[in-house]
C-alpha cells in the first residue's frame, strides 16, 4: 500500500495496532506497576518506568518466539 504524506493513508490502522498489543495479563501487570506513580519521588518513578519497560520487552519477545 502506498503512503500518502498528506492524509496519512497507508499508515497502520488502530486495528493493525490492536492485533499486536501485548497479552491482557501484560497490560494488567503494567497497570499495577503504574498505579500511584505520580505520587512517587522522581527517582522512584524512574525505577517503575524501568520495570514497565522490562515487562513489555519480555512480553513482546515471548510473542516473537
C-alpha positions in Angstrom: 0.0 0.0 0.0 1.3 3.4 -0.9 1.7 6.0 1.8 0.1 9.4 1.3 2.1 12.0 3.3 -0.8 14.5 3.4 -3.6 12.2 4.7 -1.6 9.5 6.4 -3.3 6.9 4.2 -1.3 3.7 4.3 -0.3 4.2 7.9 -1.0 1.3 10.3 -4.6 1.5 11.5 -5.8 1.1 15.1 -7.0 -2.4 14.1 -3.5 -3.3 13.0 -2.0 -2.0 16.3 -4.6 -3.8 18.4 -3.7 -7.1 16.7 -0.1 -6.6 18.0 -0.9 -5.5 21.6 0.6 -7.3 24.5 -1.5 -10.0 26.1 -4.1 -8.8 28.6 -2.1 -10.1 31.5 0.9 -7.9 30.5 -1.4 -4.9 30.4 -2.7 -5.8 33.8 0.8 -6.1 35.1 1.7 -2.7 33.7 -1.4 -1.0 35.2 -0.4 -2.4 38.6 3.1 -1.1 38.3 1.8 2.4 37.2 -0.7 2.8 40.0 0.3 5.8 42.1 3.4 6.5 40.1 2.6 10.2 40.1 2.8 10.4 43.8 6.3 8.9 44.0 9.6 10.8 44.1 11.2 11.2 40.7 13.9 8.6 41.3 11.3 6.0 42.3 9.3 6.9 39.1 12.4 6.0 37.1 12.6 2.6 38.7 8.9 1.9 38.0 9.3 3.0 34.3 12.3 0.7 34.0 10.1 -2.2 35.4 7.4 -1.3 32.8 9.9 -1.3 30.0 11.4 -4.6 31.1 7.9 -6.2 31.4 6.8 -5.0 28.0 10.1 -6.1 26.4 9.8 -9.6 27.9 6.2 -10.0 26.8 7.0 -8.8 23.3 10.0 -11.1 22.9 7.8 -14.0 24.1 5.3 -13.2 21.3 8.1 -13.2 18.7 9.4 -16.6 19.7 
